[in-house]
Amino acid sequence: MAAHRSNRSRSRRFDDDEWEPDMLTTHLLATAPEIAEGDDDSSEADQPAWSTYVDATKGPEPVPAWVVTDPRAIDTDLGVVKTGKEADVSLLRRELDIDGEPLHSCLLAVKQYRSAEHRMFHRDAGYLEGRRVKKSREMRAMQRRTAFGKELIAQQWAVAEFAVLSRLWSAGAAVPYPVQLIGTEMMMEFIGSPDGVAAPRLAQVRPSRADGDDLYRQLVAALNVLADAGYAHGDLSAYNVLVDDGRLVLIDMPQAVDLVGNPQGFAYLRRDCENIAGWFAAHGVGKADPTALYDELIRSVPGMTSP
């Protein structure tokens, strides 16, 4: 960990002051509803409210049939289900009810990013190498660490994850469908049972030999889709993979790394392979080999045969 530096004589520099979005992320930033300085809607927290889908940046087409898109739907917060390093995740029911008759409902996972002041991305500098943002009023607010600026930094991470999930879901990757984005709040497919019980993390699963082989096969397929799209997960472990009734789903992707654009991209990919293949190997999956997995994924990166 880097030593603490005094900011007495100059403005403090944070790792996430510079950020360069790809084309999809640039579009999302341009079209996302703006964060207004001084906005505080905390009084509305935990209260049923009209669906915000109509006003949000929406997920990729085609929208799955299970997503409730009707503006007459009601959103009900069902409580926090996970507290993480950079964001909290809660469960929300979106339901269309006409004259007391339930017509359509779905459960959504709501990821609310914390402000930069409360985030815990310990390795931002490495993940964000090569990223830039144009100088602007927003950039100055971020550099000065105003309340508005801190909120914008959190929004960057939300936009980045929403963009990556949108691209990967469209490519057929095993990731949650990103439903909508407003500011620092992202809503996505809830992975779990219809009664709101979240699917277990891979780390909680003790698979049989046959189940382990099948889950590893699914993992390799998912990582090949990521590599083909030019990404490494960046923080892959048995704690950010869900197992939903035998289906493997990758989660927690705000730190997804551009394999070619980031100078450390292939180092992150190798670490991902070591972490996840190591877990499977320790649980009896004979085919789980970090080096073999890394070599296979390299071949999936467009235009690459070796790093």
N, C-alpha and C positions, 0 to 999 in steps of 0.2 A: 504494500500500500504506500502511496506517495506521502512524503512528509508534509505536514501542514505548513502552509506559507502565509505570511502576514499580508493583509490587504490594506495596510495603513496608508501607503503612499500611492496606491493605484487601485482601479476597480478590479475586483476578483474575477478571474477567468474560469469559467466552468467548461467541462468537456463537451457539453451539449450546446454550446453557443453557436456552433457551425453545423450545418446540416444540408445535404444535397439530395432532394427527392428525385426519384425516377419520374418518367412521364405520367404514369398513373397517379402517383402520390402528388405531383404538381397539380394535376387536375382536381384531385380531392381537396387539396388546400385552397384552391381558387374558388371552389364551389361550396365548401363547407360553411354552415352558418357562422357568422362572426361572433367572437366573444366580446361582449361589451365591458368596458372598464367599469368596475364597481357593481357589476351584476351580482346578486346574491339571492338565489331561489331556495335557500335552505328551509324556509318556512313551508315549502311545498313537499319536503321530503316525507317519504313513507305514506303519502296520501294517494288514494286512487285518483287517476287523472286521465284525460283524453290521450289517446295514442299520439305519439310524436312522430310517427312514421312519415306523415305527409310533409313535414318540415325538415326532415333529415337528409343527409347524404345517404343514398341507398346502395345496397349490395348489388352484385352483378346479376345480369339477366342470363338465363330465365330465372325468375324468382320462384323458389320451390312452393308447391301448393300449400304446404303446412304454414307458411308465413301469413299472419293476419295483416293485411294491408288497408283494410277499411278504416277511414278516419273516425268513424263512430265508435271504434273499439275503445275499451277502457284498460289502462295499465295499472296493475296492482303489484306493489313491491312486497315480496314474500320474505325478505330478509337476506343478510349477508351469508354467503356459503363458503367464502374463502378470503383470507387476508394474505396478501402477497407483498413482495419487496417493493414493487412499483405501483401496485393498484389493488383495489378491493373488487371482488366479484360478488354480485348479489343475484338473486333469482327473481324474475318478474313474470307475471301471467298477463298476457294480452288477450282480451276476450271481447268478442262481438256478441252483445246480448240485446235482442230486440223484443220489447214488450215482455221482458222476463223470460224469454226463450233463448238459451245459449245456442248460437249458430256456428261459431268458429272460435277456437282458442289455441294458443300455443304458449309454451314456456320458453323464455329467453334468458340467457346469461348476460348480465349487465356488468361490463368492466369499466370501472371509474378510475382513471389515472390520478394519482396524487400530483400536487404541484411539485416543481423542481426542488423546493425547500425540504419536502418530505420524502422524495424518491430515494431509492437505494440501488440505482444502477452503479455497481462498483467498478465496472470496466467500460464506461461510456467511451473513453478516448479510442480504444481499439475498435469498438463496434462502429463508431461514427467516422472513422478515417475516410477522407476523400469527400465528405459531405460539406456542402456550403449552402448558405441562404443569402439572398440579396439584401443589401443594406436598406433599411426602411424604419418607419416609426416602430414597427413591431420588433425589429432587430435591436433597436436602441433600448426598448423596454426590457427585452430579454437580458441585454448586457448589464443594465442598471439594476436588474432584479426587483423591478416593481412588482406589485401583486399581479398586474396585468401581464407582465413579462413571464412570471413564473407559470401562469396559467397557459400561456402560449407554448412554453417548452413542454409542458405535459401534453398539450394538444398535438405537438409534433410526434410524440411517441404513439399516441392513439391513431393518428393519420397513417403513420408508417405501418402499424400492425394491420389496420383495416385494408390498406393497399396490398400488402403481402397476402393476406387471407383472400382478398378478392381475386387476385391473380392466380393463386394456387388452387382455390376452389374451382375456378373456371377451367384450370388445367386438369382437373380430376384428382387432385391430391386429397388425402384423408385428413381434412381439416374442418372445423366448424364453419357453417355458412355465415358470413358476416351480414347481418340484417341491416344495420344502420349505424350512422355516426353523427353525433352532435357534440362539437367541442371536444372535451376530454372524456366523453362517455360513448362507449361502443357497445352495441347490442349484437349478440350473435346466437347461433343455434345452441341450445342447452343440450349437452351430451349426458343423458341419463334416462331414468324411467319417467313415465307419464305422471307419476305422483311426486316428482320433484327430488328424487334421490339421485345425486350425481354419480356418474360412472366412476369406478375406482381408478386410481393411478396405477400405472404398470408396477411401480414399486410396492404396491399393496397386494399384487397378484402372485400366486404361487402356481404357475401353470404346470400341467402334466407335460411329458416329453412331446406328445403330439401337439398339444395346444401351444407349447413354446415354439415348436418348429413353424406352426402356422402364423403365430404372431410375428415371428422374425421375418417370415416371407412377406407379410403385409408391411412391416417396417421398411424393408429394403425397397419394396415397390413405391412407398410414399417418399422415401428419400431420393429415389431416382427421379420422381416428378419434380421435387424441389431442385435437384441439380440441373435437370433439363431446363428449368425456368431461370437458372443462374443463381440459386440461393443455397446457402447452408443455414440450418436452423440457428446455429450460433450459441445455443445454450441447452443442447439436447441431453436429456438424462431420463431415467425411469420415472422422474417426478413430473415431467411435462408431456407425458404420453398417457392417454386414457384408454381403457379397455371396456368398451360398451357391448356387453353380451357377445363377446368374441370378436368385435370389430375394433381395430386399433385406430386411434385418432390423435394427431399431433396438435398440441396447444401451446400457448404462451410464446408468441412469435414477434414481439416488438423489436427484438434484437437480431432478427434475420439479417444475414450478411450477404452482400453482393460479392459473389465469388471472384469475379474479375475486377470489379471496381475497387474493392477493398484490398490493400496490400497484404493484409493478414487473412484474406478469405480462405485460402486453402489450409492455413493453420487451424482456423476454426472448424473447418470441415473434418480435418484429421482428429481434432479433439472430440467432436461429436461422435465420430466412428468409434473411437477408443472408449468413450463413456457408455454408449448404448450397446455396442457389440460385447463389451466387457460384461455388462449386466446379463445379457442373454447367455453368454458362455458360462458365467457363474451359476446359471440356472439350468444347465444341462443341454443347451442347444449347440450341438457339435459344429454346425455350419457357421456359427457366429465368430467371425475372425475380423478384427479391426482393420488389418492391412488389406485383406481381400475386399472388404466393404468399401474402403477408401478408394482402392483401385477401380472398382466397378463404378462408383459414383463419378470419379474423374472422367470416365469414358462417356458419361451422360451429359457433361457440361458442353454446351454448344461450342464447336470449334476447338475443343481441348482434347488432347490425348495424354497430357501430363501437366502438372502445375508449373 
